[in-house]
């Protein structure tokens, strides 16, 4: 069980009437300490209702965002991640930029051993865009994992799409 001291930095989880902001807000992200840093394990988040805006037309873009990471000392708290992802609702950027912004923010926040983010954007104008980005800590086995997963990210059924 976690102590009060271990959860003091978590301010959003369990709060009622939390305001949802629709302007990009990376400062809302919160972390907590990984109690199992001695082992590698995956943490995966799926956000099937992600929305951002086209920077040219202002039209909404809908996606499922997949975030998978191997934590080190810190982990992202899920409610703050949800509020962070909602904060893209009025943010205008291309799909590829959105995925890279999320990646940069999460690396800066928690310095994971490995992380990958995949956006599965719904078609608009007859085409869908599915940007994928990953990162493995340099000069470590995670860098090698990142290289392999990057090469194979859309092979062997990993590209199953349920929301289109």
Secondary structure, 3 states (H helix, E strand, C coil): CCCHHHHCCCCCCCCCCCCCCCCCCHHHCCEEECCCCCCCCEEEEEEEEEEEECCCCCCEEEEEEEEEEECCCEEECHHHHHHHHHCCCCCECCHHHHHHHHHHHHHHHHCCCEEEEEEEECCECCECCCCEEEEECCCCHHHHHHHHHHHHCCCCCCCCCCCC
